Amino acid sequence: IVGTPPESHLEIALQELNNEPKAILIEKPISPPNLKFLDEFLGKLVSLKTKCFVGYDHAVSPSCTALSEILSNHKIELVDTIDVEFKESWDGILAAHPWLSGPEESYLGYISKGGGALCEHSHGLNLWQHFARTLGLGRISEVSAKFHMIEEGELCYDKLASLNLVTEKGYQGRCVQDMFSKPTSKVVNIQTRDQGNFIWKCEAAQGRDLIKREHSGKVEIQEFPKTRPQDFIAELSHIEWCLKHENIDSPINVMRGIETMCVISAAVESAKTGKTVLVNYPKTQG
């Protein structure tokens, strides 16, 4: 498990590949927006049997797994949009690391190091991609992004990241992430014309996730009681399952995490230039 700050993830993972482990779990995001070491890492990984994963644990939670199955079973054909919010103050992160006096003493306060709202809360973007894939909408092909940047002393990070996304098949949606919201809002809203609306919420403070479907004037709710540690337990159990079975299309396999990072890199360029940017994915499929 590589759980160091993002700018060292791939360099350490490269070293660990020399030991040819059965699996490597790299915490999210897999790298800073500059994608340093990515090509070298992929080039080495493809020659090994090591299975590699990126720590987007929400994608393999019982609630997201259930929603993916529901969406697949309903055979949805008319999707209007996917709208995702992943908004949470970083106060909780800093409280869990009391030796830090503030974000300036970690990667959190520097977008170039993999901090800020877009990178740190990229669970939101990853879930957008996950459910777009589940619905057969294609990968994100272009992104238009706006950031609320904070530049104070050495600090340079996006307090708020707002992304307009378009997939290869022309579907559009939105993802918003921030580092200041209280209370937390972690929501996926999938709107369709043929099967109603599907909403996923992560409500850790209430000790549950939930799925809500609104269709034909009816509301159906499923609740999934949990604790935060159970998110990580589910992730490790999923990796164990992948190691015992071949050809598992894991929602957290390394290529999925890399796709998220490629969109992040394009979003940073879009916010900087004020233009829509095409997403450049690696050719190596690992």
N, C-alpha and C positions, 0 to 999 in steps of 0.2 A: 504494500500500500504506500503510494507516494502522496503524503499529506503536507508537504512543504508549501511555501508560497508559490504562486503560479509561474513566476519567471524561472524557477529551478526545476519545474516538473519534468520536462522532456529531457533535460540534460541528465537528471538522475535516472529517469526511466531508461535512457540509452545505456547507462552504465549497468543497470540491472539486467538488461537483455543479454549481457555477456554471460550471465548465470543460467540463461534459458529456463526461467521459472515456468510453472504451469500457467500462472496467471499474474497479471499486474493490474491493480486498480489505481488509476490516477485521479486525484481529486479534481473537481471542476474549478475554473475552466482549465482545459488541458495545457494552455500556454497564455502568454500575453498576446495582445492583438498583432504584434509583429510576426507571429508564427515562427519564431526562431527555433531551430533544430527540428522542425516538423518534417521536412523532406528527408533528413538524415534518419530520423526515428522510423518513419514509414518504410524507407528503403531497407532498414535492418529488420524490422518486424516481419516483413513478408517472407523472409527466408527461414523463419523459426516457427515452431509449433505453439509458442506462447500465445495465450488468449489475453487480449487487453481490453480493459473497460475504463469508462470515465464516470466519475461519481455523481451522475444525475439521478439520485436515488428516488426522487418522486416518480419518475417514469416507470419504475418497477414496484411501486407501492400497491397494496391490494386494491385501493380505490381507483387508481389510474389503470391498472390491469383490468378491473371490472368494467370501467368506462370504455376501454378499447374493445372489449368483447361485446358490449352493448351496441356500440357504433357499427361493428362488423356484422352483427346479427340482424340489425335493422336494414341493412343493404341501402344505405342512404345514397341518393342520386342527385339531390338538389341542395347543395351546400351554399349558403349565402356568405358566411364569413366565420373566421375564428378570431376571437378577441381574448387576449391574455393580459392579466395584471399580476405582477409579482412585486409588491410594494411593501417594504419593511425597513424600519429604522435599524441602523447598525449598532444601536445602543446595546442590543442583546449580544451581538458578537463581541463588542468591546468588554461587556460585563463578564463574558466567559473567559476573557484574557486580561485579568486585572493588572498584569505587569505592564500593559500598554497604557500610556497616559492619553493617547488619542490616535486617530487614524494616521497621523504623520509618522508614527513609529512602526507602521506595518505597510504592507502592500496596499491596504484598503484605500489609502488616500492618493493613489497614483494609477491612473488608467493605463499608463504605459507598462506598469508592472502587473496588470491583471486585476486591478482594484476598480472602485467605482461601481455604480449601479448596474451598468451593462454586463460587466464581467462577473462581479460577485453574485448578482442575482440572476445569472443566466439560466437558472432553472426555468424561468418564464419562457424565454426564447426556445429552450430545448423542448418544453412541453408543446409549444406552438408547432414545432417541427414534428414532434412525435404524433400528434393527432392529425396533422395534415397528411402524414404518411399513412396513418391508419385509415383515413378517408379516401386515399388514393388521389390526393390533390397534387402530388409532385413535390420536389424539393423547392426551397426558396431560391428564386433566380435573381431577384433584385430587391434592393432595400433603399429606403429613403429615411434618414434618421436626423433627429434634432436632439441635442443635449442641453441640459442646464449645467454649464461647467462652473466649477469652483476653482479659482486659482488664488491661493493665499500663501505667501511665502513659497515654500517648496511644494506645497500641496497642489495637485492638479488632477481633478477627478470629475466625473459626471455624477451630479447629485440626482439627476433625472434623465432617463433615456427613453425616447419615444420613437418607435419604429413602425413605419408602414411597409408591409411586406407583400410581395407578389410571387406566386409559385410558377414553376415551369408550365403549368397548364392554365395560367391566367387567373387563378383565384387570389383574392386579396384579403388582407387582415391586418391586425394591429397588435403590437406588444409594447407594454409600458412597464418599466422597472424603475424603482427609486430606492434611496437609502435613508428616507426620513419619515415614512408614513407610520402613524400611530392612530388607531390600531392597524395591525398588519392586514393586508388584503392580497390573498393568493387565490386567483380565480381564473378558470378557463370557461369561456362562454362560446359554445358552438351553435350557430343558428342555421337551421335548415328550413326549406319550404315544404318538404314532404313528410318529415318525421318530427317536427317540432324543435324545441331548443333543449340543449344538453348543457348543464352547468356542473363544473367540478369546483369544490372549495376545499382548501386546506385550512383547517381551523385548529391549529395546534393548541391554542390557549383553552379551547373547549374540549380538548382531548379526542378529536375526531376529524375525519375527512367526510365529505358527503358528495353524493351525486344527485342532481335534481333534473328531472325531465318534465318539460311543460309542453303538452300536446293536446289539441282539441278541448281546451278548457280544463284539462285535468293536470294535476301535479303529482308526480311520483318521486319519493325521496328514499335514498338508501344511505345509511350511516355506517361508518367504518371507525369504531373506537380504536384509539392508538395512543402511544406515547412517542415522543421524538426519537428515543433510542430504537424503537421498532422500525423506523424508516431505514436505519442503517442495518439492522438485523435482516430485514427483508432483502436489502441489497446484497449482503453477503450470502444469504441463502440462494438468491438468484444466481450468483456467480458459481456457487457450489453445484447448482443444477446444470449450468452450462458446461462445467468441467466433466460432468458425468454423461453428458449427451452430446452427440455431434450435430453440427449444422443447426444450432439454435440461433434464430434471428433475434439477438438480444437488443432491447431498446437502449441499453447502455454500452453496446460494443464501441470500440474505439473510433470507428468511422462515423458513428452518430455524433460522438463528442467532437470530432474534428469538423464535421459539417456545421455544428453550432459555432465553433470557433471561427470558421471561415465567414459566416454571416456577421459575427462580431467584428471581424477585421474590416469587412465591407462597410458596416455601419459606422465605424470610426472614420473611415475615409469619406463617407457621405456627410457626416456631421461637420467634418473639417472643410469640405468643398462646397457644401450646400447643394449637391447634385445627387441624383439617383445613381447608385453604383451597382453594377452587376457582380454577382457572387462568383468567385473563382474557387472551384473545388479541386483537390488533388486528383490526378489521374490514377494513382495507385489505390487499389481498393482493398488491400490488406487481408 
